[in-house]
């Protein structure tokens, strides 16, 4: 996993460089919402002045978690009706 590699000597070097790049890139960006995809343990938006920061992805630490889309859910005739009948939203959890 990438987060584990960042703990190695080479990974720490790359991570320090990447953090510097992200810090410089987001410090003057304007907006109301910022989304970081994956790697919830690393705050790449730490220098951003945007008020709402969210982490999205499959990892447990993400504020917005997504489940893989199953074949039945992609079929508009079968999957959608079945998902609606259960009353569950399986694709995005807040």
C-alpha positions as CSV (number, residue, x, y, z in Angstrom):
1,X,0.0,0.0,0.0
2,X,1.2,3.5,-0.8
3,X,0.8,4.8,2.8
4,X,3.1,2.0,4.0
5,X,5.7,2.9,1.4
6,X,5.7,6.5,2.6
7,X,7.1,5.2,5.9
8,X,10.3,3.9,4.2
9,X,13.4,6.1,3.8
10,X,12.8,6.7,0.1
11,X,9.0,7.1,0.7
12,X,9.6,9.7,3.4
13,X,11.8,11.7,1.0
14,X,9.2,11.6,-1.7
15,X,6.4,12.5,0.8
16,X,8.3,15.5,2.1
17,X,8.8,16.7,-1.5
18,X,5.1,16.1,-2.4
19,X,3.9,17.9,0.7
20,X,5.9,20.9,-0.3
21,X,4.4,20.8,-3.8
22,X,0.8,20.4,-2.4
23,X,1.3,23.2,0.2
24,X,2.5,25.6,-2.5
25,X,-0.3,24.6,-4.9
26,X,-3.3,24.9,-2.5
27,X,-2.3,27.8,-0.3
28,X,-3.8,30.4,-2.7
29,X,-6.6,28.4,-4.2
30,X,-10.1,29.9,-3.6
31,X,-13.3,28.0,-3.2
32,X,-15.8,26.8,-0.7
33,X,-15.1,23.0,-0.8
34,X,-12.0,21.0,-1.2
35,X,-11.9,17.2,-1.7
36,X,-8.8,15.0,-1.2
37,X,-9.1,11.6,-2.8
38,X,-7.7,8.7,-0.8
39,X,-4.8,8.6,1.7
40,X,-6.9,9.9,4.6
41,X,-3.9,9.7,7.0
42,X,-2.0,12.4,5.0
43,X,-3.4,15.9,5.0
44,X,-2.5,17.3,1.6
45,X,-5.0,20.2,2.1
46,X,-3.3,21.5,5.3
47,X,-2.2,24.8,3.8
48,X,-5.5,25.4,2.0
49,X,-7.7,28.3,3.2
50,X,-10.9,26.6,1.9
51,X,-13.3,26.2,4.8
52,X,-14.8,22.8,4.0
53,X,-12.2,20.0,3.5
54,X,-13.3,16.4,2.9
55,X,-11.5,13.2,2.3
56,X,-13.2,10.8,-0.1
57,X,-12.3,7.2,-1.1
58,X,-12.4,3.6,-0.1
59,X,-10.1,3.8,3.0
60,X,-11.8,3.6,6.4
61,X,-10.5,7.1,7.4
62,X,-12.3,8.9,4.5
63,X,-15.2,11.1,5.4
64,X,-17.0,10.1,2.2
65,X,-16.7,6.3,1.6
66,X,-17.5,4.7,-1.7
67,X,-18.3,1.0,-2.3
68,X,-17.4,-0.7,-5.5
69,X,-20.3,-0.6,-8.0
70,X,-21.7,-4.0,-8.5
71,X,-23.0,-5.2,-11.9
72,X,-26.6,-5.4,-10.7
73,X,-26.5,-1.8,-9.5
74,X,-25.3,-0.7,-13.0
75,X,-28.3,-2.4,-14.7
76,X,-31.0,0.3,-14.8
77,X,-33.8,-2.3,-15.2
78,X,-32.8,-4.6,-12.3
79,X,-30.3,-3.1,-10.0
80,X,-31.9,0.3,-9.5
81,X,-35.3,-1.0,-8.7
82,X,-33.9,-3.6,-6.3
83,X,-31.7,-1.0,-4.5
84,X,-34.6,1.4,-4.2
85,X,-36.8,-1.4,-2.8
86,X,-34.3,-2.1,0.0
87,X,-34.2,1.6,0.8
88,X,-30.4,1.6,0.9
89,X,-27.9,3.8,-0.9
90,X,-24.9,1.5,-1.3
91,X,-22.7,3.6,-3.6
92,X,-22.0,6.6,-1.3
93,X,-22.1,6.9,2.4
94,X,-21.7,10.1,4.3
